[in-house]
Amino acid sequence: MGSDNGLARRRLRAGLEALKAGNRVRARDRLLEAVAQDGSLEPAWWALYQAVDDPREQIRALENVLRLNPRHLEAQQALTAMRAQRLAMRPAGAPDWASLLPEAPLEADDGVDDPYQCPSCGRPTALNDRRCPHCRGRLYARVVRGGSPGALRLVLLLLGLSLAVGLLELAAPLFALGAAQNPHDRVTFAGPLAVAGVEAFLGRYLDLPEPTARLLLQTLLARAGLLLAVVLSLRERWALAYYAALLGLWADLLLGIYLLVTGYLGAGGALANMLLALAAGLVLVGLSHEFAVNQERILVKPDGEARSAQDFYRRGHAYRQRGLWAMAVAQWRKAVGLAPQVATYYKHLGIGYAQIKRFDRSLRALAQAQRQAPDDPQIAELMQLVRSRAETNALLRR
């Protein structure tokens, strides 16, 4: 990265020397190489504006100067003058987009930097609002502050094993009911008892009366359903599920003791239930902080965990899929700042701006995308669509 930056600066110096010497063609070539190498060189863009003749290239250079330094007074004045000149040369009958979308100063406070704007529609909200007064979108989100995911995964694993063991134990009352309803098949249902360890696990299920077997089946089915609900709710880290799980595990421990004492289940199965419930309960007792779920205000700003432009770009799409367009715009703005040479980032930034009704910003972002990718036909279509939406929005506000 350092060598690339050094090469860009050497080309910048060469371009400035050529421009000073009056060789504008050589200056243009060197300066274009410099900004291609490093698009964050403000002096290169300013010099490029002076070295080129094409008004479109001059406007592009000035816009990049102001993107990097919005307080550059000379660039502001030059860009305003060029736009006024182009407006004066507009053919008769052409749409007057300048009057429809008056060019706002680049530092105008349109709320796009407000972290308390609605993360969905980008409209302003008050600090004490719970929902957006404009689109009714949520302004708060659940945030988990736990720090022991490994311990929680262990609890879920123990509960999963307990659920699996419970499903195997369903065989005891099912076989008992089968033998009671089909006495001729009693020998078939007694077959598994001959396998080593089955009786120790399931018990002497053929000795269970039919009403007892039916009640045991219902109990074990209810236990399996409750365990499954506990596993799913603990994964969501619901505070209520935490306390329900603690009560459920101690109840499961008592159920195991009861089944062991009454002989309704084999010693192996009952002890397995008891040990798994005890282990999961003891680990879960120390995890109350894992379920301290807070409701925190969603601040519209770039994600702190992201690092690269591509990462911010992807996060923007993740927010877009959830309908959080203002949050998506915040990520795409950061992506553009880190990689100003990527047209795709500008294109999606323009789309995002249009979704939150910053139409002037949208058109500027799309114009930058078009300059960098002039062969992309979709950009022109998007610009026309944005203009149409801007016009409709302006009529509705009159």
Number of C-alpha atoms within 10 A of each C-alpha: 7 7 8 12 15 14 16 24 20 15 22 25 18 18 28 24 16 20 21 11 11 12 14 20 14 18 27 23 17 25 32 20 18 28 22 13 18 21 20 21 20 20 17 28 26 21 21 30 26 15 24 17 12 10 13 13 15 22 18 19 24 28 22 23 25 21 16 17 13 15 13 15 11 12 21 17 11 15 19 15 12 16 15 13 11 10 13 9 9 12 8 7 6 7 11 12 14 12 8 14 17 10 14 11 10 15 9 8 10 13 13 21 13 16 20 21 23 30 29 24 20 28 20 18 19 12 10 8 14 14 15 20 14 12 12 12 16 17 22 16 12 12 13 17 12 15 11 11 11 9 16 21 13 15 23 19 15 21 24 16 16 23 22 13 18 20 14 13 21 18 14 26 26 17 20 25 22 18 20 19 12 11 11 10 12 16 10 12 21 16 9 14 17 9 9 9 13 16 19 15 21 24 23 18 24 20 13 21 13 17 10 15 23 15 12 20 20 14 14 17 16 12 19 19 12 15 22 16 13 21 20 14 17 22 12 12 18 17 17 11 20 20 15 14 24 18 13 19 25 16 14 19 20 15 17 21 17 14 17 19 13 9 17 21 26 24 20 17 22 27 18 18 24 23 15 23 25 17 15 24 21 14 14 21 13 11 18 12 14 21 20 16 16 12 12 12 18 17 16 24 20 20 16 7 8 15 12 12 21 18 16 26 24 16 21 28 19 15 19 17 11 11 16 23 27 28 30 30 31 26 29 30 26 25 26 23 16 17 18 22 20 16 23 19 25 26 25 24 30 30 25 27 27 24 20 20 18 20 23 22 22 26 23 18 24 27 21 23 25 21 15 17 16 13 10 13 10 11 24 16 11 18 23 13 14 24 21 12 16 20 16 11 13 12 10 8 7 5
